[in-house]
């Protein structure tokens, strides 16, 4: 875990004399990393993944949940069109859909007008799993995002994260300078 407890002094061999975590504990996260948005996002994602496994589901992954949620919102949409809305590339989307189909959580039907397109639908079992996992995700979200919803703090933070995601995706698609 990364924490800041002030700057650590180094002894002659280069190890921290004190790191705010007691003798032998991990050193504090260096300030340049705590100032790096990518590092902080990765750290948040690692913590979220661990919380997901503990509090939501060990068999259904976040991307699988995203696909199932989107299929529930857009029944019979083709998997290629859905990939962008759940932030998955087409090959990952195909793999996630295949796994969900193997578990009988979604059905992939060939589009009548185009044999290459696969139309997605939740199965009855998939609907039940999605309902259960959605409840668990809701409870986890409340624990992760405490705050006064009436004051709009969480809503504002989520809107900011959404705008950052869009911006970072644009930067990722730009040519390097």
Number of C-alpha atoms within 10 A of each C-alpha: 8 11 14 15 13 13 15 16 11 12 10 7 6 8 13 19 15 20 22 17 13 10 11 11 11 15 22 19 16 14 11 8 11 14 10 10 10 12 13 13 11 11 14 12 12 12 12 16 15 12 15 19 14 11 14 22 16 9 8 15 15 16 16 20 20 17 25 26 17 19 20 18 10 13 13 17 19 20 19 17 12 20 19 12 11 17 15 17 12 15 11 13 21 16 12 19 23 15 14 21 18 11 12 14 21 25 20 20 14 14 15 10 7 8 9 10 17 20 21 26 23 24 15 12 13 20 17 13 16 21 13 13 17 15 12 15 18 12 13 17 13 11 11 11 14 10 13 10 11 8 9 11 14 16 15 12 12 13 12 12 12 12 12 12 13 12 12 13 12 10 11 10 9 9 6 6 3
